[in-house]
Amino acid sequence: MIVTVTLNTSVDRVLAVPNFQVGSHTKGALVGTLPAGKGVNVSRCLSTLGYASRATGFVGEADERLFVESFVDTKVKPSFVTVSGATRLDTTVLDHVGRTETHIREEGFEVKARDLARLGRKLDELVSPGDLVVFCGSLPPGVTAAAFRELLGA
């Protein structure tokens, strides 16, 4: 089994805004909203290619259902750890007229030591000998390089 780990998940939102200009007021159309993050995207790609995977990592408590439901009818088995706060929102503004993309990234939740411990226990449950574990993406606020190294040893 392949297990993808996304410590800094996001909800990606794409807006189409023709003639987008900084500092102006304009209307845009929502193109789509999708639970994401590097590991989440890897699991989604694996499923498209016909491979099963387990997706884990942190999600804001209010967003767990959104992430779980996004994997219905896929080969991905979600098993996230919920944390206090909102999952960060990443907004992409597409201007097809000006041929530009603008990316706005929020910071999102802060991970506490107890959250890291819960994820370590979750990984102990999910990972079996011979499994491939892929850690993807950036570290969220509250996770130091030392804490990440410790998690890798879990």
PyMOL commands that place a pseudoatom at each C-alpha (Angstrom):
pseudoatom trace, name=CA, resn=MET, resi=1, chain=A, elem=C, hetatm=0, pos=[0.000, 0.000, 0.000]
pseudoatom trace, name=CA, resn=ILE, resi=2, chain=A, elem=C, hetatm=0, pos=[1.088, 3.570, -0.653]
pseudoatom trace, name=CA, resn=VAL, resi=3, chain=A, elem=C, hetatm=0, pos=[0.433, 6.009, 2.189]
pseudoatom trace, name=CA, resn=THR, resi=4, chain=A, elem=C, hetatm=0, pos=[0.575, 9.729, 1.408]
pseudoatom trace, name=CA, resn=VAL, resi=5, chain=A, elem=C, hetatm=0, pos=[1.095, 12.176, 4.264]
pseudoatom trace, name=CA, resn=THR, resi=6, chain=A, elem=C, hetatm=0, pos=[0.122, 15.831, 3.886]
pseudoatom trace, name=CA, resn=LEU, resi=7, chain=A, elem=C, hetatm=0, pos=[0.928, 17.901, 6.956]
pseudoatom trace, name=CA, resn=ASN, resi=8, chain=A, elem=C, hetatm=0, pos=[-0.230, 21.186, 5.401]
pseudoatom trace, name=CA, resn=THR, resi=9, chain=A, elem=C, hetatm=0, pos=[-3.444, 20.419, 3.513]
pseudoatom trace, name=CA, resn=SER, resi=10, chain=A, elem=C, hetatm=0, pos=[-5.398, 23.120, 1.732]
pseudoatom trace, name=CA, resn=VAL, resi=11, chain=A, elem=C, hetatm=0, pos=[-8.711, 23.811, 0.120]
pseudoatom trace, name=CA, resn=ASP, resi=12, chain=A, elem=C, hetatm=0, pos=[-7.963, 25.118, -3.365]
pseudoatom trace, name=CA, resn=ARG, resi=13, chain=A, elem=C, hetatm=0, pos=[-10.415, 27.583, -4.845]
pseudoatom trace, name=CA, resn=VAL, resi=14, chain=A, elem=C, hetatm=0, pos=[-10.184, 28.834, -8.416]
pseudoatom trace, name=CA, resn=LEU, resi=15, chain=A, elem=C, hetatm=0, pos=[-11.860, 32.046, -9.581]
pseudoatom trace, name=CA, resn=ALA, resi=16, chain=A, elem=C, hetatm=0, pos=[-12.109, 33.271, -13.176]
pseudoatom trace, name=CA, resn=VAL, resi=17, chain=A, elem=C, hetatm=0, pos=[-11.756, 37.057, -13.210]
pseudoatom trace, name=CA, resn=PRO, resi=18, chain=A, elem=C, hetatm=0, pos=[-11.443, 38.618, -16.685]
pseudoatom trace, name=CA, resn=ASN, resi=19, chain=A, elem=C, hetatm=0, pos=[-9.201, 41.709, -16.755]
pseudoatom trace, name=CA, resn=PHE, resi=20, chain=A, elem=C, hetatm=0, pos=[-8.148, 41.198, -13.132]
pseudoatom trace, name=CA, resn=GLN, resi=21, chain=A, elem=C, hetatm=0, pos=[-6.429, 44.268, -11.706]
pseudoatom trace, name=CA, resn=VAL, resi=22, chain=A, elem=C, hetatm=0, pos=[-4.965, 44.697, -8.257]
pseudoatom trace, name=CA, resn=GLY, resi=23, chain=A, elem=C, hetatm=0, pos=[-6.775, 47.391, -6.301]
pseudoatom trace, name=CA, resn=SER, resi=24, chain=A, elem=C, hetatm=0, pos=[-9.975, 47.239, -8.333]
pseudoatom trace, name=CA, resn=HIS, resi=25, chain=A, elem=C, hetatm=0, pos=[-13.430, 45.910, -7.546]
pseudoatom trace, name=CA, resn=THR, resi=26, chain=A, elem=C, hetatm=0, pos=[-14.587, 43.281, -9.982]
pseudoatom trace, name=CA, resn=LYS, resi=27, chain=A, elem=C, hetatm=0, pos=[-16.774, 40.220, -10.247]
pseudoatom trace, name=CA, resn=GLY, resi=28, chain=A, elem=C, hetatm=0, pos=[-15.446, 36.741, -10.727]
pseudoatom trace, name=CA, resn=ALA, resi=29, chain=A, elem=C, hetatm=0, pos=[-16.908, 33.305, -11.293]
pseudoatom trace, name=CA, resn=LEU, resi=30, chain=A, elem=C, hetatm=0, pos=[-16.080, 30.333, -9.105]
pseudoatom trace, name=CA, resn=VAL, resi=31, chain=A, elem=C, hetatm=0, pos=[-14.490, 27.690, -11.324]
pseudoatom trace, name=CA, resn=GLY, resi=32, chain=A, elem=C, hetatm=0, pos=[-14.105, 25.094, -8.599]
pseudoatom trace, name=CA, resn=THR, resi=33, chain=A, elem=C, hetatm=0, pos=[-13.205, 24.162, -5.047]
pseudoatom trace, name=CA, resn=LEU, resi=34, chain=A, elem=C, hetatm=0, pos=[-11.138, 21.085, -4.277]
pseudoatom trace, name=CA, resn=PRO, resi=35, chain=A, elem=C, hetatm=0, pos=[-9.489, 19.645, -1.161]
pseudoatom trace, name=CA, resn=ALA, resi=36, chain=A, elem=C, hetatm=0, pos=[-5.765, 19.587, -1.876]
pseudoatom trace, name=CA, resn=GLY, resi=37, chain=A, elem=C, hetatm=0, pos=[-2.214, 19.635, -0.631]
pseudoatom trace, name=CA, resn=LYS, resi=38, chain=A, elem=C, hetatm=0, pos=[0.766, 17.881, -2.193]
pseudoatom trace, name=CA, resn=GLY, resi=39, chain=A, elem=C, hetatm=0, pos=[0.096, 14.418, -0.724]
pseudoatom trace, name=CA, resn=VAL, resi=40, chain=A, elem=C, hetatm=0, pos=[-3.642, 14.657, -1.318]
pseudoatom trace, name=CA, resn=ASN, resi=41, chain=A, elem=C, hetatm=0, pos=[-2.892, 15.455, -4.956]
pseudoatom trace, name=CA, resn=VAL, resi=42, chain=A, elem=C, hetatm=0, pos=[-0.463, 12.513, -5.166]
pseudoatom trace, name=CA, resn=SER, resi=43, chain=A, elem=C, hetatm=0, pos=[-3.179, 10.151, -3.867]
pseudoatom trace, name=CA, resn=ARG, resi=44, chain=A, elem=C, hetatm=0, pos=[-5.647, 11.563, -6.371]
pseudoatom trace, name=CA, resn=CYS, resi=45, chain=A, elem=C, hetatm=0, pos=[-3.146, 11.039, -9.228]
pseudoatom trace, name=CA, resn=LEU, resi=46, chain=A, elem=C, hetatm=0, pos=[-2.382, 7.490, -8.064]
pseudoatom trace, name=CA, resn=SER, resi=47, chain=A, elem=C, hetatm=0, pos=[-6.106, 6.718, -8.113]
pseudoatom trace, name=CA, resn=THR, resi=48, chain=A, elem=C, hetatm=0, pos=[-6.418, 8.086, -11.647]
pseudoatom trace, name=CA, resn=LEU, resi=49, chain=A, elem=C, hetatm=0, pos=[-3.585, 5.756, -12.665]
pseudoatom trace, name=CA, resn=GLY, resi=50, chain=A, elem=C, hetatm=0, pos=[-5.373, 2.796, -11.052]
pseudoatom trace, name=CA, resn=TYR, resi=51, chain=A, elem=C, hetatm=0, pos=[-3.380, 2.524, -7.815]
pseudoatom trace, name=CA, resn=ALA, resi=52, chain=A, elem=C, hetatm=0, pos=[-4.879, 2.392, -4.336]
pseudoatom trace, name=CA, resn=SER, resi=53, chain=A, elem=C, hetatm=0, pos=[-3.490, 4.583, -1.557]
pseudoatom trace, name=CA, resn=ARG, resi=54, chain=A, elem=C, hetatm=0, pos=[-4.240, 5.851, 1.904]
pseudoatom trace, name=CA, resn=ALA, resi=55, chain=A, elem=C, hetatm=0, pos=[-4.245, 9.606, 2.443]
pseudoatom trace, name=CA, resn=THR, resi=56, chain=A, elem=C, hetatm=0, pos=[-3.469, 10.975, 5.873]
pseudoatom trace, name=CA, resn=GLY, resi=57, chain=A, elem=C, hetatm=0, pos=[-2.214, 14.162, 7.447]
pseudoatom trace, name=CA, resn=PHE, resi=58, chain=A, elem=C, hetatm=0, pos=[-3.857, 17.108, 9.155]
pseudoatom trace, name=CA, resn=VAL, resi=59, chain=A, elem=C, hetatm=0, pos=[-7.135, 18.798, 8.241]
pseudoatom trace, name=CA, resn=GLY, resi=60, chain=A, elem=C, hetatm=0, pos=[-9.078, 21.472, 10.078]
pseudoatom trace, name=CA, resn=GLU, resi=61, chain=A, elem=C, hetatm=0, pos=[-11.925, 19.915, 12.043]
pseudoatom trace, name=CA, resn=ALA, resi=62, chain=A, elem=C, hetatm=0, pos=[-14.609, 21.697, 10.007]
pseudoatom trace, name=CA, resn=ASP, resi=63, chain=A, elem=C, hetatm=0, pos=[-13.127, 20.411, 6.739]
pseudoatom trace, name=CA, resn=GLU, resi=64, chain=A, elem=C, hetatm=0, pos=[-12.741, 16.677, 7.401]
pseudoatom trace, name=CA, resn=ARG, resi=65, chain=A, elem=C, hetatm=0, pos=[-16.018, 15.783, 5.698]
pseudoatom trace, name=CA, resn=LEU, resi=66, chain=A, elem=C, hetatm=0, pos=[-15.074, 17.787, 2.591]
pseudoatom trace, name=CA, resn=PHE, resi=67, chain=A, elem=C, hetatm=0, pos=[-11.794, 15.860, 2.308]
pseudoatom trace, name=CA, resn=VAL, resi=68, chain=A, elem=C, hetatm=0, pos=[-13.369, 12.450, 2.955]
pseudoatom trace, name=CA, resn=GLU, resi=69, chain=A, elem=C, hetatm=0, pos=[-16.198, 13.047, 0.466]
pseudoatom trace, name=CA, resn=SER, resi=70, chain=A, elem=C, hetatm=0, pos=[-13.733, 14.149, -2.214]
pseudoatom trace, name=CA, resn=PHE, resi=71, chain=A, elem=C, hetatm=0, pos=[-12.406, 10.582, -2.330]
pseudoatom trace, name=CA, resn=VAL, resi=72, chain=A, elem=C, hetatm=0, pos=[-15.755, 8.840, -2.852]
pseudoatom trace, name=CA, resn=ASP, resi=73, chain=A, elem=C, hetatm=0, pos=[-15.585, 6.638, -5.954]
pseudoatom trace, name=CA, resn=THR, resi=74, chain=A, elem=C, hetatm=0, pos=[-11.764, 6.705, -5.995]
pseudoatom trace, name=CA, resn=LYS, resi=75, chain=A, elem=C, hetatm=0, pos=[-9.099, 4.236, -4.922]
pseudoatom trace, name=CA, resn=VAL, resi=76, chain=A, elem=C, hetatm=0, pos=[-8.078, 6.543, -2.053]
pseudoatom trace, name=CA, resn=LYS, resi=77, chain=A, elem=C, hetatm=0, pos=[-8.870, 5.617, 1.550]
pseudoatom trace, name=CA, resn=PRO, resi=78, chain=A, elem=C, hetatm=0, pos=[-8.827, 8.835, 3.615]
pseudoatom trace, name=CA, resn=SER, resi=79, chain=A, elem=C, hetatm=0, pos=[-7.707, 8.684, 7.243]
pseudoatom trace, name=CA, resn=PHE, resi=80, chain=A, elem=C, hetatm=0, pos=[-6.973, 12.224, 8.389]
pseudoatom trace, name=CA, resn=VAL, resi=81, chain=A, elem=C, hetatm=0, pos=[-6.194, 13.664, 11.818]
pseudoatom trace, name=CA, resn=THR, resi=82, chain=A, elem=C, hetatm=0, pos=[-8.373, 16.667, 12.636]
pseudoatom trace, name=CA, resn=VAL, resi=83, chain=A, elem=C, hetatm=0, pos=[-6.895, 19.728, 14.314]
pseudoatom trace, name=CA, resn=SER, resi=84, chain=A, elem=C, hetatm=0, pos=[-8.374, 22.922, 15.727]
pseudoatom trace, name=CA, resn=GLY, resi=85, chain=A, elem=C, hetatm=0, pos=[-8.741, 25.721, 13.236]
pseudoatom trace, name=CA, resn=ALA, resi=86, chain=A, elem=C, hetatm=0, pos=[-9.490, 25.962, 9.562]
pseudoatom trace, name=CA, resn=THR, resi=87, chain=A, elem=C, hetatm=0, pos=[-7.627, 24.246, 6.760]
pseudoatom trace, name=CA, resn=ARG, resi=88, chain=A, elem=C, hetatm=0, pos=[-5.761, 26.906, 4.812]
pseudoatom trace, name=CA, resn=LEU, resi=89, chain=A, elem=C, hetatm=0, pos=[-7.522, 28.296, 1.766]
pseudoatom trace, name=CA, resn=ASP, resi=90, chain=A, elem=C, hetatm=0, pos=[-5.497, 28.761, -1.416]
pseudoatom trace, name=CA, resn=THR, resi=91, chain=A, elem=C, hetatm=0, pos=[-7.159, 30.978, -4.007]
pseudoatom trace, name=CA, resn=THR, resi=92, chain=A, elem=C, hetatm=0, pos=[-6.080, 31.141, -7.629]
pseudoatom trace, name=CA, resn=VAL, resi=93, chain=A, elem=C, hetatm=0, pos=[-7.364, 34.020, -9.743]
pseudoatom trace, name=CA, resn=LEU, resi=94, chain=A, elem=C, hetatm=0, pos=[-7.336, 33.191, -13.458]
pseudoatom trace, name=CA, resn=ASP, resi=95, chain=A, elem=C, hetatm=0, pos=[-7.471, 36.054, -15.918]
pseudoatom trace, name=CA, resn=HIS, resi=96, chain=A, elem=C, hetatm=0, pos=[-7.913, 34.534, -19.370]
pseudoatom trace, name=CA, resn=VAL, resi=97, chain=A, elem=C, hetatm=0, pos=[-7.921, 37.974, -21.002]
pseudoatom trace, name=CA, resn=GLY, resi=98, chain=A, elem=C, hetatm=0, pos=[-4.655, 39.160, -19.448]
pseudoatom trace, name=CA, resn=ARG, resi=99, chain=A, elem=C, hetatm=0, pos=[-3.291, 35.600, -19.439]
pseudoatom trace, name=CA, resn=THR, resi=100, chain=A, elem=C, hetatm=0, pos=[-2.268, 35.741, -15.783]
pseudoatom trace, name=CA, resn=GLU, resi=101, chain=A, elem=C, hetatm=0, pos=[-2.626, 33.600, -12.686]
pseudoatom trace, name=CA, resn=THR, resi=102, chain=A, elem=C, hetatm=0, pos=[-2.482, 35.093, -9.209]
pseudoatom trace, name=CA, resn=HIS, resi=103, chain=A, elem=C, hetatm=0, pos=[-2.082, 32.783, -6.218]
pseudoatom trace, name=CA, resn=ILE, resi=104, chain=A, elem=C, hetatm=0, pos=[-3.110, 33.822, -2.719]
pseudoatom trace, name=CA, resn=ARG, resi=105, chain=A, elem=C, hetatm=0, pos=[-2.181, 31.401, 0.061]
pseudoatom trace, name=CA, resn=GLU, resi=106, chain=A, elem=C, hetatm=0, pos=[-3.517, 31.564, 3.611]
pseudoatom trace, name=CA, resn=GLU, resi=107, chain=A, elem=C, hetatm=0, pos=[-1.549, 30.243, 6.553]
pseudoatom trace, name=CA, resn=GLY, resi=108, chain=A, elem=C, hetatm=0, pos=[-4.164, 27.964, 8.144]
pseudoatom trace, name=CA, resn=PHE, resi=109, chain=A, elem=C, hetatm=0, pos=[-4.135, 26.006, 11.397]
pseudoatom trace, name=CA, resn=GLU, resi=110, chain=A, elem=C, hetatm=0, pos=[-1.233, 25.605, 13.816]
pseudoatom trace, name=CA, resn=VAL, resi=111, chain=A, elem=C, hetatm=0, pos=[-0.236, 22.047, 14.660]
pseudoatom trace, name=CA, resn=LYS, resi=112, chain=A, elem=C, hetatm=0, pos=[0.370, 21.317, 18.352]
pseudoatom trace, name=CA, resn=ALA, resi=113, chain=A, elem=C, hetatm=0, pos=[2.648, 18.655, 19.858]
pseudoatom trace, name=CA, resn=ARG, resi=114, chain=A, elem=C, hetatm=0, pos=[-0.399, 16.553, 20.779]
pseudoatom trace, name=CA, resn=ASP, resi=115, chain=A, elem=C, hetatm=0, pos=[-1.528, 16.655, 17.114]
pseudoatom trace, name=CA, resn=LEU, resi=116, chain=A, elem=C, hetatm=0, pos=[1.862, 15.355, 15.980]
pseudoatom trace, name=CA, resn=ALA, resi=117, chain=A, elem=C, hetatm=0, pos=[1.617, 12.559, 18.542]
pseudoatom trace, name=CA, resn=ARG, resi=118, chain=A, elem=C, hetatm=0, pos=[-1.834, 11.625, 17.211]
pseudoatom trace, name=CA, resn=LEU, resi=119, chain=A, elem=C, hetatm=0, pos=[-0.498, 11.531, 13.655]
pseudoatom trace, name=CA, resn=GLY, resi=120, chain=A, elem=C, hetatm=0, pos=[2.396, 9.340, 14.796]
pseudoatom trace, name=CA, resn=ARG, resi=121, chain=A, elem=C, hetatm=0, pos=[-0.095, 6.867, 16.284]
pseudoatom trace, name=CA, resn=LYS, resi=122, chain=A, elem=C, hetatm=0, pos=[-2.193, 7.043, 13.101]
pseudoatom trace, name=CA, resn=LEU, resi=123, chain=A, elem=C, hetatm=0, pos=[0.862, 6.184, 10.998]
pseudoatom trace, name=CA, resn=ASP, resi=124, chain=A, elem=C, hetatm=0, pos=[1.615, 3.245, 13.303]
pseudoatom trace, name=CA, resn=GLU, resi=125, chain=A, elem=C, hetatm=0, pos=[-1.926, 1.976, 12.556]
pseudoatom trace, name=CA, resn=LEU, resi=126, chain=A, elem=C, hetatm=0, pos=[-1.821, 2.583, 8.801]
pseudoatom trace, name=CA, resn=VAL, resi=127, chain=A, elem=C, hetatm=0, pos=[1.677, 1.500, 7.815]
pseudoatom trace, name=CA, resn=SER, resi=128, chain=A, elem=C, hetatm=0, pos=[2.660, -2.154, 7.463]
pseudoatom trace, name=CA, resn=PRO, resi=129, chain=A, elem=C, hetatm=0, pos=[6.028, -3.653, 6.509]
pseudoatom trace, name=CA, resn=GLY, resi=130, chain=A, elem=C, hetatm=0, pos=[6.580, -3.217, 2.780]
pseudoatom trace, name=CA, resn=ASP, resi=131, chain=A, elem=C, hetatm=0, pos=[4.333, -0.146, 2.492]
pseudoatom trace, name=CA, resn=LEU, resi=132, chain=A, elem=C, hetatm=0, pos=[5.597, 2.978, 0.763]
pseudoatom trace, name=CA, resn=VAL, resi=133, chain=A, elem=C, hetatm=0, pos=[5.115, 6.186, 2.775]
pseudoatom trace, name=CA, resn=VAL, resi=134, chain=A, elem=C, hetatm=0, pos=[5.350, 9.505, 0.934]
pseudoatom trace, name=CA, resn=PHE, resi=135, chain=A, elem=C, hetatm=0, pos=[5.595, 12.740, 2.926]
pseudoatom trace, name=CA, resn=CYS, resi=136, chain=A, elem=C, hetatm=0, pos=[4.633, 15.642, 0.666]
pseudoatom trace, name=CA, resn=GLY, resi=137, chain=A, elem=C, hetatm=0, pos=[4.425, 19.402, 0.870]
pseudoatom trace, name=CA, resn=SER, resi=138, chain=A, elem=C, hetatm=0, pos=[5.426, 22.094, 3.301]
pseudoatom trace, name=CA, resn=LEU, resi=139, chain=A, elem=C, hetatm=0, pos=[5.378, 22.095, 7.088]
pseudoatom trace, name=CA, resn=PRO, resi=140, chain=A, elem=C, hetatm=0, pos=[2.443, 23.892, 8.714]
pseudoatom trace, name=CA, resn=PRO, resi=141, chain=A, elem=C, hetatm=0, pos=[2.863, 26.456, 11.481]
pseudoatom trace, name=CA, resn=GLY, resi=142, chain=A, elem=C, hetatm=0, pos=[3.893, 24.723, 14.705]
pseudoatom trace, name=CA, resn=VAL, resi=143, chain=A, elem=C, hetatm=0, pos=[5.898, 21.919, 13.075]
pseudoatom trace, name=CA, resn=THR, resi=144, chain=A, elem=C, hetatm=0, pos=[9.651, 22.422, 13.358]
pseudoatom trace, name=CA, resn=ALA, resi=145, chain=A, elem=C, hetatm=0, pos=[12.274, 20.561, 11.363]
pseudoatom trace, name=CA, resn=ALA, resi=146, chain=A, elem=C, hetatm=0, pos=[13.181, 18.668, 14.559]
pseudoatom trace, name=CA, resn=ALA, resi=147, chain=A, elem=C, hetatm=0, pos=[9.552, 17.647, 15.142]
pseudoatom trace, name=CA, resn=PHE, resi=148, chain=A, elem=C, hetatm=0, pos=[9.321, 16.521, 11.522]
pseudoatom trace, name=CA, resn=ARG, resi=149, chain=A, elem=C, hetatm=0, pos=[12.459, 14.376, 11.890]
pseudoatom trace, name=CA, resn=GLU, resi=150, chain=A, elem=C, hetatm=0, pos=[10.929, 12.812, 15.005]
pseudoatom trace, name=CA, resn=LEU, resi=151, chain=A, elem=C, hetatm=0, pos=[7.711, 12.063, 13.106]
pseudoatom trace, name=CA, resn=LEU, resi=152, chain=A, elem=C, hetatm=0, pos=[9.721, 10.379, 10.360]
pseudoatom trace, name=CA, resn=GLY, resi=153, chain=A, elem=C, hetatm=0, pos=[11.030, 8.000, 12.992]
pseudoatom trace, name=CA, resn=ALA, resi=154, chain=A, elem=C, hetatm=0, pos=[7.503, 7.106, 14.194]
for i in range(1, 154): cmd.bond("trace and resi %d" % i, "trace and resi %d" % (i + 1))
show_as sticks, trace
zoom trace
